[in-house]
Amino acid sequence: MLPILLCSVAVIAICIERLWTLNASRIAPRTLLGQVWDWLKNNQVDGEKLKTLRDSSYLGRIFAAGLSNSKHGREVMKDSIEEAASQVVHEMERYLGALGTIAAVAPLIGLLGTVLGMIQVFTAIMLEGTGNAGVLAGGISQALITTAAGLTVAIPALMAHRYFQRRVDSIVVTMEQEAVKLVDALHSDRRIEAV
């Protein structure tokens, strides 16, 4: 039961941390692209603005990577955005692997408890015979409790893992759309100026 209890504490801690961290409005603020576009129109993009942008949010980090390489052409800008985005996605998926592992392992720990409980039952039968129903019931009860406890931890952990994975995927799609808008806006203007 102790490993199952530790797993349940870990699930709760990870869920609270991920709920706090995976806040879409903090990761990809809706007004950020407009703010960056204003800076670009007014020629205000410099090292200080890029640092402010980089520190503001995950999407800001992606924008800053793209803007710092925007003068090298569309492909270089896209490559730098993709590199920054892969790091951001990795950070957003932090602890999700542990959550999935707990969801997979908790029922197995419960099953191990079931097996140990049944071993106790058969040991009691071997030592005392089948006449002592209290000993038999205690072993069977332990077996069923550990199985139920393992499933009670695993089911919410699996649901949380799927929920947070979907949340990350949704935020990634939003960030991709914003980054594409920035690249298209920057390089379509440059093509018009060149003509």
Secondary structure, DSSP 4 states (H G I P E B T S, - for coil): -HHHHHHHHHHHHHHHHHHHH--HHHHS-TTHHHHHHHHHHTT---HHHHHHHHHH-HHHHHHHHHHHTGGG-HHHHHHHHHHHHHHHHHHHTTTHHHHHHHHHHHHHHHHHHHHHHHHHHHHHHHHH-TT-HHHHHHHHHHHHHHHHHHHHHHHHHHHHHHHHHHHHHHHHHHHHHHHHHHHHHHHHHHHHHH-
